[in-house]
Amino acid sequence: MTQPQPAVADDETTPSSRTVLFLFIGLMITMLLAALNQTVLSTALPTIVGELDGVDQMTWVITGYILASTVVMPIYGRISDLLGRKPVLLAAIVLFIAGSVVGALAPDIELLIAARVLQGLGGGGLMILSQAAIADVVPARERGRYMGAMGAVFAVASVAGPLLGGWLTEGPGWRWAFWMNIPLGLLAIAACMVFLRLPKKDHAQLPKLDYLGMTLVAAATTALVLVCTWGGGTYDWASPQIIGLIVATIVLAAAFCWAETKAVNPVIPMALFKDRNFTLTTIAALMIGVAMFGALGYMPTYIQMVTGASATIAGLLMIPMMGGLLVASVASGQAVSRTGRYKAFPIVGSVIIGIGLGLLSTLHVESPTWLMCTYLGILGIGIGLALQLLTLIVQNSFPGRIVGTATASSNFFRQVGATLGSAVVGSIFASRLITLLSEKLAGSQVAAGGGGDEFRKHLTPAGVAALPDAMRDPIIHAYNEALLPIFLFLVPLAVIALIALCFVDEKPLSTSVQGEIPAESLAEGQLLEMVDDNDGVSAFRGDRARKDPDEPEPSRV
């Protein structure tokens, strides 16, 4: 076996502050591209599905993107660890732009959903690779402020996205929500080409990729999402289709776990789960992802339908939540960099998330708008305290050689949660909405004329606002009763996240960028045990490699 090489001294590998600043600018532009795409359609969605006759497929416009980005996250992380961040990130941006062009030209809801999937295949790499690239050059102790700033990008995009989507919908048209990605994408490519200067990977030959693992994780994730999307709506829970998908999910997941133990360069090394902090934060991220995206994915639609607000005003009404997220994310990141302590922030954040979800579930049609905005602000504070620091905890547990893999694996499970949250809440919401609309409009002139189903497919915020009170009131009450009570059932997920985070081991944050472990160690399955040095910097030890008990320990990174 090739002996591990000692880590290069910090002064030889640590880039200058100016280089890090330029790098960070490029990565922030890339993250903005992905973050805007997650939010810009939220206020445009009711109009889009109304124009394309796709109210019954509304869930897939959101879920399609999240599903695709989730599937490719661990793949991007692993390939970038092996081949380098820059070429993989550029490929992801190009793929994202291609999906945007298809979406802008989509003539029907089916092609629009396909475009969202293509966007997701590129977008899955934008967030992961940006976070991993920062970990390549910034020590964990200083990384808190950068994670806080990245959280702020989400907050700004979450405010700007709905506002921009609303303005485009009411102005030049919702298709410009896709066209705008082209100049942003080109700007992101230019920024990466100029500023993204990371050490190049030195490979005599291309490393062997885990194609079997990639295929199995994609298939298992897709089957799981289909269960949550179709179950209880398109198909009964006891139907052969749903039961078959459940069985397929279990079999594919088991096959994936087995394949990863045999792969030379596994997509998600099973040994990652031997680290307690990785496992606990992954559980917490999964729970928060379900609750967060389940609640927020449909709030702009709810606001437009129930309050009668325009798409632009609906975006403005989301500002309190994004403001809370922005302030909490930046403040907690600064506090972590200053003190080196981080455990309390995600714990408090989980508590606040649970409180925010519970409060939102109590709203009704007659509730004042300021009360809804207050509850959204509380939820935003909880998310800002919890979400970004979970990534920092994971990155602090692993050396640079696999930080992309660890980051992507953790974010993969968070996105699985986001996908499940969006799919489950969307499926239940759509099913309840159709049932409630049928009940509440049963005696209306539309139902009497036999056009109820066609009428429901063409519901848009403007159309509902123009209806007489006798028809509008049942519709907005149906939206309220279909969505908000679901939030109460998401509160236990925040409780599970809280319990998991209470057991996180608060390891001191490293003050230098950790070196790499050799590729041979990963190939021979030696990512087995984490050893905590006295200074709190974790090092790897390969127990299987040392056959002779008198053989000295490998050099530490």
Protein Blocks (a to p, Z undefined) as FASTA:
>chain_A
ZZddddddfklmmccfklmmmmmmmmmmmmmmmmmmmmmmmmmmmmmmmmnopmkmmmmm
mmmmmmmmmmmmmmmmmmmmmnojklmmmmmmmmmmmmmmmmmmocbfklmmmmmmmmmm
mmmmmmmmmmmmmmmmpcfklmmmmmmmmmmmmmmmmmmmmmmmmmmmmmnojklmmmmm
mmmmmmmmmmmmmmmccdddddfbacdddfklmmmmmmmmmmmmmmmmmgoplpcfkbmk
lmmmmmmmmmmmmmmmmmmmmpmbdfbafklmmpmklmmmmmmmmmmmmmmmmmmmmmmm
mmmmmnopafklmmmmmmmmmmmmmmmmmmmmmmmmmnopaklmmmmmmmmmmmmmmmmm
mpcfklcfklmmmmmmmmmmmmmmmmmmmmmmmmmmpcfklmmmmmmmmmmmmmmmmmmm
mmmmmmmmmmmmmmmmmmmmmmmmklmnopmmmmmmmgcfklmmmpcfklmmmmmmmmmm
mmmmmmmmmmmmmmmmmmmmmmpccddddfbdcddddfklmmnopambccddfkopacdd
dfklmmblkbccdddZZ
